[in-house]
Amino acid sequence: MVISMNCSSLLRPDTSKGMYSVKWMGTGTHLSFHGHPGEIVVDGNTVKIESLASLMGRGFKNWIVHFGCCGTINMEKHRIHDFMEAT
């Protein structure tokens, strides 16, 4: 799995459907949310990266996960590695 983050993503929040979008791209996904270190913001609620990992289980195995959320992966390296191992 590769995790990347880009604040200047071409995907933008879709205000007609909420403040986030998810785009599936074959063997990867682009998660476009508001974010904070170690968290994404979904419908105004913060979701810790560990909770996202628990929700996805092995669903991201062999996928590229692109975080288009400013600050989300700006966290301790062990948390990033734990996310990668868990998913």
Sequence and secondary structure as in RCSB ss.txt:
>XXXX:A:sequence
MVISMNCSSLLRPDTSKGMYSVKWMGTGTHLSFHGHPGEIVVDGNTVKIESLASLMGRGFKNWIVHFGCCGTINM
EKHRIHDFMEAT
>XXXX:A:secstr
 EEEE TT S    TTT S EEEE SSEEEEE EEETTEEEETTEEEEHHHHHHHHTTTTTT EEEE STTTT S
 HHHHHHHHHH 
